[in-house]
Amino acid sequence: MLEPFFNLMEIKNSLLDMTATQFDMSGKLEKLWAMVGSTPMLEILYEYKERTRRIYAKCEQYNLTGSIKDRMALYILQRAYAENKIKPGDRIIEVSSGNTGISFAAIGRALGHPVTIIMPDWLSRERMDIIKSLGAVVILVSKEQGGFLGSIRLSEKMAAGDRDIFLPRQFENLSNAEAHEKTTAPEIWQQLAGIGLSPTAIVAGVGTGGTVMGMHNYFKKKNPQIKIHPLEPEESLTLSTGHRIGSHRIQGISDEFIPPIVKLDQLNEIIQVSDGDSILMAQKLARNLGLAVGISSGANILGAIRVQETLGDDAVVVTVFSDSNKKYLSTDLMKTQPVKENYLSPQIGLLDYLPVKRACQE
């Protein structure tokens, strides 16, 4: 019998100690969880070095706002209510490169909160416009004003001494990783078990690190031999160096620092891919298979293929499609890219995909 993953009953149980006013949120949270998680998984068939192989991708673009960050945003708010760290009407202020901001804007408004998102000014216009369309206030911070680190300092300054402001603090909040330990990872386990498989390795790009650390926390308990690989751009080796060097075009990962929740000593080898190669792979996924995903999804697929090349054809390597391509329409994702000699994507033939049993909340 398959192990049930995070479900609506667990959500309700976590809210039992609330006051009557706070408990009113439980119904809203339950409705939101019906639209977050339980996403499909695909078995992607590809050809490389004249051999047909397969990798598995969790399709997180099917969440409420179209990204994996909905899981974390909803879970953090759920825990905050259960622990009396937020009350109805509080303003949510969060620092984000885009997807998290969109998630908090949508879910925060659904729960009745005003929302302010602080974000670097070099991110895609679509991200900013979507956040604004959800009724949130957007504050842009330039590189000269401190970029990501400056944005975090600003959020802390705004919240200092104000009891009506809630800071999710996604980069350091352990509920970020716990969201994926409770939802994403068990769904993957259940879906693979439904076809008689278990993962050999997980590959995921690191933004806040919640996804990769949540995967680690869950899968290492299932089988310590499962490998968990963080991924970063070759053009900006934040994880490898401890701070951002250079710039890259894979929005949402490899910001200016290693987030406090990321424990690299607990993870396996860092995988590096080029941003140009990632764009080409995301374009290929859309044009060849009709899978309209973002640049980080192209990066994750390339990383998974590299890991499978090391582990062998029979390795069950899993990654995530973090979001759709809709937030990248003004970026290089929509432009012709030069092909460089070391790129992997031109050597990959995408053949087809098959749906894996969809995970269902119980």
Backbone torsions as a table, in degrees:
resi	resn	phi	psi	omega
1	MET	NA	133.4	-177.0
2	LEU	-73.3	144.0	179.6
3	GLU	-72.5	126.8	177.7
4	PRO	-68.1	139.4	177.3
5	PHE	-95.4	-174.7	-176.2
6	PHE	-47.3	123.4	-173.1
7	ASN	-131.4	176.9	-174.7
8	LEU	-65.0	-33.4	178.2
9	MET	-63.7	-39.5	178.0
10	GLU	-64.1	-38.4	176.6
11	ILE	-58.7	-49.0	-178.2
12	LYS	-62.4	-42.4	-178.9
13	ASN	-62.5	-33.5	-178.8
14	SER	-70.9	-11.5	-176.6
15	LEU	-105.8	4.0	-170.6
16	LEU	-66.3	-25.3	-177.3
17	ASP	-90.5	9.2	-178.6
18	MET	-74.3	159.9	169.1
19	THR	-70.9	169.5	-178.8
20	ALA	-60.5	-40.2	-179.7
21	THR	-64.5	-45.3	-179.7
22	GLN	-66.9	-35.7	-177.2
23	PHE	-64.3	-23.2	176.0
24	ASP	-59.1	-23.6	179.7
25	MET	-72.2	-20.9	-174.8
26	SER	-60.7	-39.0	178.4
27	GLY	-65.1	-40.3	178.2
28	LYS	-65.7	-41.7	178.6
29	LEU	-62.7	-42.3	179.5
30	GLU	-60.4	-43.1	179.4
31	LYS	-64.1	-38.5	179.9
32	LEU	-68.1	-38.9	178.5
33	TRP	-63.7	-23.6	176.4
34	ALA	-67.6	-17.3	-179.2
35	MET	-112.5	2.8	-180.0
36	VAL	-125.9	134.0	-178.4
37	GLY	85.6	-171.6	-177.4
38	SER	53.1	43.9	-177.1
39	THR	-86.2	156.5	179.4
40	PRO	-72.9	160.9	173.3
41	MET	-123.6	144.1	179.2
42	LEU	-117.2	141.3	167.5
43	GLU	-95.4	113.0	-175.2
44	ILE	-100.5	120.2	178.9
45	LEU	-90.6	131.2	179.8
46	TYR	-143.9	161.7	178.5
47	GLU	-116.4	131.3	179.4
48	TYR	-149.0	129.7	-178.3
49	LYS	54.2	42.5	175.5
50	GLU	64.0	21.9	175.8
51	ARG	-126.7	140.7	176.5
52	THR	-89.6	128.6	-178.8
53	ARG	-131.5	177.6	177.2
54	ARG	-144.9	142.9	171.7
55	ILE	-130.7	167.7	-173.8
56	TYR	-120.4	135.1	-177.8
57	ALA	-129.5	128.0	175.9
58	LYS	-84.7	125.0	-170.1
59	CYS	-92.1	85.3	-174.9
60	GLU	-79.9	-4.9	175.1
61	GLN	-70.0	-6.0	179.3
62	TYR	-91.8	5.8	173.5
63	ASN	-74.8	172.7	-173.4
64	LEU	-47.7	-53.8	-177.8
65	THR	-100.3	6.5	175.5
66	GLY	92.1	20.4	176.5
67	SER	-151.0	164.9	179.9
68	ILE	-66.6	-19.7	-176.2
69	LYS	-68.1	-17.1	176.5
70	ASP	-58.8	-37.4	-179.1
71	ARG	-60.2	-49.0	-177.4
72	MET	-67.2	-44.9	-177.7
73	ALA	-62.2	-45.1	-179.1
74	LEU	-67.3	-41.8	-179.1
75	TYR	-66.4	-42.5	178.8
76	ILE	-60.5	-42.9	179.6
77	LEU	-68.4	-37.8	176.6
78	GLN	-60.3	-47.8	179.9
79	ARG	-65.7	-37.9	-179.8
80	ALA	-62.3	-39.9	176.5
81	TYR	-67.2	-43.1	-179.2
82	ALA	-62.8	-30.3	-177.3
83	GLU	-101.1	11.3	177.5
84	ASN	59.2	32.4	177.9
85	LYS	-93.1	-10.6	178.4
86	ILE	-140.7	149.1	177.7
87	LYS	-129.4	158.7	-179.7
88	PRO	-53.3	134.5	178.1
89	GLY	91.1	-11.4	177.3
90	ASP	-61.2	146.8	174.4
91	ARG	-82.6	131.6	174.9
92	ILE	-93.9	125.8	175.7
93	ILE	-122.8	122.5	-179.1
94	GLU	-137.9	149.3	174.6
95	VAL	-95.1	133.1	-173.7
96	SER	-154.1	151.5	171.2
97	SER	-90.9	1.7	174.7
98	GLY	145.5	-69.1	-173.8
99	ASN	-62.4	-43.1	178.4
100	THR	-63.9	-39.7	177.8
101	GLY	-61.4	-42.1	177.4
102	ILE	-63.2	-42.9	-179.0
103	SER	-63.5	-46.7	179.4
104	PHE	-68.2	-34.1	178.1
105	ALA	-62.1	-47.3	-177.6
106	ALA	-70.6	-51.4	-175.7
107	ILE	-72.0	-37.9	176.3
108	GLY	-60.8	-44.9	178.8
109	ARG	-65.7	-38.3	178.8
110	ALA	-61.7	-27.7	178.8
111	LEU	-94.0	2.8	175.2
112	GLY	90.5	15.8	-177.8
113	HIS	-99.0	139.1	164.8
114	PRO	-71.1	148.3	-174.0
115	VAL	-133.0	136.2	171.6
116	THR	-122.9	129.9	178.8
117	ILE	-116.0	126.3	176.8
118	ILE	-104.4	126.9	-175.0
119	MET	-147.1	150.3	175.0
120	PRO	-59.2	146.1	-173.3
121	ASP	-82.6	0.9	-178.6
122	TRP	-96.5	4.6	-178.9
123	LEU	-82.7	170.4	-171.7
124	SER	-64.4	144.6	178.8
125	ARG	-59.4	-34.7	-179.7
126	GLU	-58.5	-41.8	179.7
127	ARG	-58.2	-49.4	-178.7
128	MET	-62.2	-44.2	-177.2
129	ASP	-66.9	-38.9	178.9
130	ILE	-64.4	-43.1	179.0
131	ILE	-60.7	-45.2	178.9
132	LYS	-63.4	-38.3	-178.9
133	SER	-64.1	-21.2	179.4
134	LEU	-90.5	9.2	174.9
135	GLY	87.0	7.3	-179.3
136	ALA	-88.8	155.8	173.3
137	VAL	-88.3	134.0	178.7
138	VAL	-112.2	126.8	174.2
139	ILE	-114.1	121.7	-178.4
140	LEU	-97.3	139.2	-179.5
141	VAL	-123.9	127.9	-179.0
142	SER	-84.5	170.3	176.1
143	LYS	-62.0	-37.1	179.6
144	GLU	-65.7	-27.9	179.0
145	GLN	-88.0	1.0	174.4
146	GLY	115.8	-2.6	176.6
147	GLY	56.7	-135.8	-177.7
148	PHE	-64.0	-46.4	-178.8
149	LEU	-64.8	-37.4	176.1
150	GLY	-65.9	-35.1	177.8
151	SER	-64.5	-41.9	179.1
152	ILE	-64.9	-42.2	178.2
153	ARG	-61.5	-40.7	179.5
154	LEU	-63.8	-42.3	179.9
155	SER	-62.4	-41.4	179.4
156	GLU	-65.8	-38.8	178.9
157	LYS	-65.3	-41.1	-180.0
158	MET	-65.3	-33.4	-175.5
159	ALA	-87.8	-14.4	-174.4
160	ALA	-59.0	120.0	176.8
161	GLY	76.1	3.4	-179.2
162	ASP	-108.6	108.6	-176.9
163	ARG	-75.8	-7.0	-178.9
164	ASP	-98.3	12.8	177.7
165	ILE	-118.2	133.2	175.3
166	PHE	-114.5	126.5	176.4
167	LEU	-104.7	113.5	177.3
168	PRO	-64.4	-31.6	179.4
169	ARG	51.1	60.4	-173.6
170	GLN	-59.7	-28.1	-176.4
171	PHE	-74.3	-20.6	-177.8
172	GLU	-124.6	-8.0	-176.8
173	ASN	-76.8	116.9	-178.0
174	LEU	-64.9	-19.7	175.8
175	SER	-65.7	-21.0	175.5
176	ASN	-59.3	-55.2	178.7
177	ALA	-67.1	-36.9	-178.4
178	GLU	-62.9	-32.2	177.5
179	ALA	-57.9	-40.5	-178.7
180	HIS	-81.5	-29.3	173.6
181	GLU	-65.6	-34.9	-177.4
182	LYS	-86.5	-25.2	-173.1
183	THR	-122.8	-65.2	-172.4
184	THR	-60.5	-52.0	-176.7
185	ALA	-63.5	-46.8	177.3
186	PRO	-61.9	-33.6	176.5
187	GLU	-63.1	-44.7	178.4
188	ILE	-60.2	-46.1	-179.9
189	TRP	-59.2	-46.1	-178.0
190	GLN	-65.8	-43.2	-178.0
191	GLN	-65.6	-42.6	177.6
192	LEU	-67.5	-39.8	178.5
193	ALA	-60.6	-31.2	179.2
194	GLY	-64.5	-19.6	176.3
195	ILE	-115.9	19.8	173.6
196	GLY	77.1	25.9	-178.0
197	LEU	-124.9	163.6	168.9
198	SER	-139.4	152.8	-174.2
199	PRO	-70.7	143.3	170.9
200	THR	-92.2	-38.4	-177.7
201	ALA	-153.4	151.3	175.5
202	ILE	-120.2	136.4	177.2
203	VAL	-127.1	130.8	179.0
204	ALA	-153.9	136.2	174.4
205	GLY	-63.5	150.0	-176.2
206	VAL	-109.7	115.3	169.4
207	GLY	-104.3	-84.0	170.7
208	THR	-80.5	-23.4	-177.1
209	GLY	92.2	-0.2	-178.1
210	GLY	-60.8	-43.1	-178.1
211	THR	-63.1	-51.5	-174.1
212	VAL	-68.7	-36.4	179.6
213	MET	-74.2	-35.7	175.3
214	GLY	-63.7	-40.5	175.9
215	MET	-61.1	-45.9	179.1
216	HIS	-57.7	-48.9	-175.5
217	ASN	-61.8	-33.0	-179.3
218	TYR	-84.6	-52.2	-171.1
219	PHE	-72.3	-30.1	178.4
220	LYS	-67.4	-26.1	174.7
221	LYS	-74.7	-31.9	178.5
222	LYS	-73.2	-44.0	-178.1
223	ASN	-161.0	108.8	-177.8
224	PRO	-60.1	-15.6	-178.4
225	GLN	-82.7	-12.0	177.9
226	ILE	-66.6	130.4	-178.0
227	LYS	-91.9	137.8	178.8
228	ILE	-120.1	110.4	-174.1
229	HIS	-108.4	118.8	170.5
230	PRO	-77.5	152.6	-176.8
231	LEU	-127.2	144.3	177.2
232	GLU	-144.0	162.6	178.1
233	PRO	-74.5	143.7	176.0
234	GLU	-63.1	-28.6	-175.5
235	GLU	-78.3	-12.4	-176.7
236	SER	-151.2	91.5	-169.8
237	LEU	-88.8	66.1	-177.9
238	THR	-62.8	-47.3	-177.9
239	LEU	-65.2	-38.9	-175.7
240	SER	-75.0	-28.3	-174.7
241	THR	-109.4	-18.2	-178.5
242	GLY	94.0	-10.4	176.5
243	HIS	-155.2	161.1	-174.9
244	ARG	-73.7	130.6	174.6
245	ILE	-122.5	124.7	-179.6
246	GLY	75.8	-165.8	-179.1
247	SER	-134.9	163.0	180.0
248	HIS	-149.8	172.5	-173.6
249	ARG	-114.6	15.4	178.5
250	ILE	-97.0	84.1	-175.8
251	GLN	-62.2	137.1	177.1
252	GLY	104.2	-12.7	176.2
253	ILE	-129.1	164.8	175.1
254	SER	49.7	68.5	178.3
255	ASP	-81.0	-141.4	-171.0
256	GLU	-95.8	1.0	-174.9
257	PHE	-160.5	166.2	173.2
258	ILE	-87.3	117.2	-178.6
259	PRO	-59.2	145.8	-178.2
260	PRO	-58.4	-28.1	-177.7
261	ILE	-77.2	-11.0	-178.8
262	VAL	-84.8	123.5	178.5
263	LYS	-114.9	89.0	-174.2
264	LEU	-62.9	-28.8	-179.6
265	ASP	-68.9	-13.8	177.9
266	GLN	-94.6	-9.6	-173.9
267	LEU	-104.3	168.3	177.6
268	ASN	-87.6	-171.3	-174.1
269	GLU	-51.6	137.2	174.8
270	ILE	-73.1	130.5	178.6
271	ILE	-99.7	136.3	-179.0
272	GLN	-120.1	135.3	177.4
273	VAL	-136.1	154.3	179.7
274	SER	-80.2	145.6	178.0
275	ASP	-67.3	-36.7	177.6
276	GLY	-64.4	-41.8	177.1
277	ASP	-63.3	-38.5	179.9
278	SER	-65.9	-39.4	176.9
279	ILE	-63.6	-44.8	178.8
280	LEU	-60.8	-40.0	-179.9
281	MET	-69.8	-39.7	176.4
282	ALA	-62.3	-40.1	176.7
283	GLN	-63.6	-40.0	-179.5
284	LYS	-67.4	-39.6	177.5
285	LEU	-59.5	-39.1	179.6
286	ALA	-72.5	-48.0	-172.6
287	ARG	-76.5	-34.0	-176.8
288	ASN	-91.3	-34.2	-175.1
289	LEU	-118.5	-5.2	-178.6
290	GLY	73.1	22.4	-180.0
291	LEU	-100.5	98.8	-174.6
292	ALA	-84.3	92.4	-175.1
293	VAL	-121.9	167.0	-179.2
294	GLY	-82.2	178.2	-175.1
295	ILE	-64.7	-38.6	-179.4
296	SER	-65.1	-27.1	176.0
297	SER	-67.9	-39.3	174.3
298	GLY	-61.8	-40.7	177.5
299	ALA	-63.4	-43.6	-178.2
300	ASN	-63.9	-39.4	178.1
301	ILE	-64.5	-43.9	178.1
302	LEU	-61.4	-42.5	178.1
303	GLY	-62.2	-41.5	179.2
304	ALA	-64.3	-39.5	179.1
305	ILE	-65.9	-39.3	178.0
306	ARG	-65.2	-40.1	177.9
307	VAL	-66.1	-40.9	179.3
308	GLN	-65.2	-34.4	177.0
309	GLU	-60.4	-34.0	178.9
310	THR	-78.0	-40.0	-173.4
311	LEU	-87.0	-21.0	179.5
312	GLY	111.6	161.5	-173.7
313	ASP	-60.2	-31.4	-175.5
314	ASP	-86.2	-3.5	-179.9
315	ALA	-65.2	136.8	177.6
316	VAL	-95.3	96.4	-176.3
317	VAL	-103.4	129.3	-175.2
318	VAL	-119.5	140.8	173.8
319	THR	-140.0	-173.1	-178.7
320	VAL	-128.7	143.1	163.9
321	PHE	-89.6	104.5	-169.6
322	SER	-70.8	-33.8	-179.2
323	ASP	-160.8	179.6	178.9
324	SER	-90.4	179.9	-178.7
325	ASN	-87.5	0.2	-171.3
326	LYS	-67.4	-23.0	-178.8
327	LYS	-90.9	8.0	-174.4
328	TYR	-124.2	15.4	-172.9
329	LEU	-67.4	-20.1	178.3
330	SER	-101.3	8.7	-175.9
331	THR	-104.9	-175.3	179.8
332	ASP	-67.0	-10.7	176.5
333	LEU	-59.4	-27.3	-177.6
334	MET	-97.2	10.6	-177.7
335	LYS	-117.8	154.0	175.5
336	THR	-66.9	132.4	-177.3
337	GLN	-111.3	141.0	174.3
338	PRO	-68.9	145.2	178.7
339	VAL	-98.1	123.1	179.6
340	LYS	-99.9	159.0	-171.8
341	GLU	-59.4	-35.2	-175.0
342	ASN	-89.0	5.0	-177.2
343	TYR	-72.3	141.8	-179.8
344	LEU	-90.7	-34.4	-172.5
345	SER	-57.7	-36.1	178.5
346	PRO	-65.2	-19.3	-179.4
347	GLN	-90.1	-6.4	-176.5
348	ILE	-97.8	126.1	172.7
349	GLY	-102.2	114.1	177.7
350	LEU	-83.8	118.3	-171.1
351	LEU	-96.8	-47.1	-174.3
352	ASP	-174.7	174.4	170.4
353	TYR	-140.6	152.2	178.8
354	LEU	-125.9	137.1	177.6
355	PRO	-73.1	139.4	172.5
356	VAL	-98.0	151.8	-179.1
357	LYS	-44.9	128.0	-178.0
358	ARG	-73.2	136.3	176.5
359	ALA	-73.6	140.9	-178.4
360	CYS	-125.2	135.8	175.1
361	GLN	-70.2	136.9	-175.4
362	GLU	-110.4	NA	NA
